[in-house]
Amino acid sequence: MSDDGSHTSITHRLDVLGYFCPVPVAKTREALEQLLIGNVLEVLADDPETLHDMPLLIGRGPHHLKDVQEHEGEIRFLIEVMA
């Protein structure tokens, strides 16, 4: 599930480190509603549930989950706004 996010131009960042379900997904949904088509949102989380919940959120909408990386308990999602 990686488009190699290292080459993606991140336009916005959401740090939800330290928050647990449902906060990371709810904050991501709110952030995506404020962004423009083509923007790329980087979400930083450490709740393991986001590995399951974030793809479900993105799968229900028009946006594209470009990359997911996990490193030392931190999870980084790159989401491209599609509508």
Secondary structure, DSSP 4 states (H G I P E B T S, - for coil): --S-GGGS---EEEE-TT--TTHHHHHHHHHHHHSPTT-EEEEEE--TTHHHHHHHHHHTSS-EEEEEEEETTEEEEEEE---
